[in-house]
Amino acid sequence: MNNFLKYLGVIFVLLGVCCLGVYEVLPENLLLAGALVLELIGILSFILINRKLD
């Protein structure tokens, strides 16, 4: 379970990148906002979870 938690932030960042890829095909502002939220959650969770686990 700890291995999955270590990479949870990276998964959120990759989902944000996927939203940006979809934005290239279907330009809507909601996709940009979703990508921003996913990127921020991913970066913060990566830092906080890895700090807590180590």
C-alpha positions in Angstrom: 0.0 0.0 0.0 2.9 2.4 0.7 4.2 1.9 -2.8 0.9 3.0 -4.2 0.8 6.0 -1.9 4.3 7.0 -2.9 3.2 7.4 -6.6 -0.3 8.8 -6.0 1.0 12.4 -6.6 2.6 11.3 -9.9 -0.6 9.7 -11.0 -2.5 13.0 -10.5 0.2 14.9 -12.4 -0.1 12.5 -15.3 -3.9 12.9 -15.3 -3.3 16.7 -15.5 -1.0 16.2 -18.5 -3.7 14.0 -20.1 -6.2 16.8 -19.7 -3.8 19.2 -21.4 -3.4 16.7 -24.3 -7.2 16.6 -24.7 -7.3 20.4 -24.6 -5.2 20.4 -27.8 -8.0 18.5 -29.6 -11.0 20.0 -27.9 -10.2 23.5 -26.6 -12.4 24.3 -23.6 -11.5 26.3 -20.5 -12.9 23.7 -18.2 -10.1 21.3 -19.3 -7.5 23.9 -18.5 -9.0 24.4 -15.0 -9.2 20.7 -14.4 -5.6 20.2 -15.5 -4.4 23.0 -13.2 -6.3 21.5 -10.2 -4.9 18.0 -10.9 -1.4 19.3 -11.3 -1.5 21.2 -8.0 -3.1 18.3 -6.1 -0.5 16.0 -7.6 2.5 18.1 -6.7 1.3 18.9 -3.2 0.3 15.3 -2.4 3.6 14.0 -3.8 5.5 16.3 -1.5 3.4 15.8 1.6 2.9 12.0 1.3 6.6 11.3 0.7 7.6 13.6 3.6 5.2 11.7 5.8 6.3 8.2 4.7 10.0 8.8 4.9 
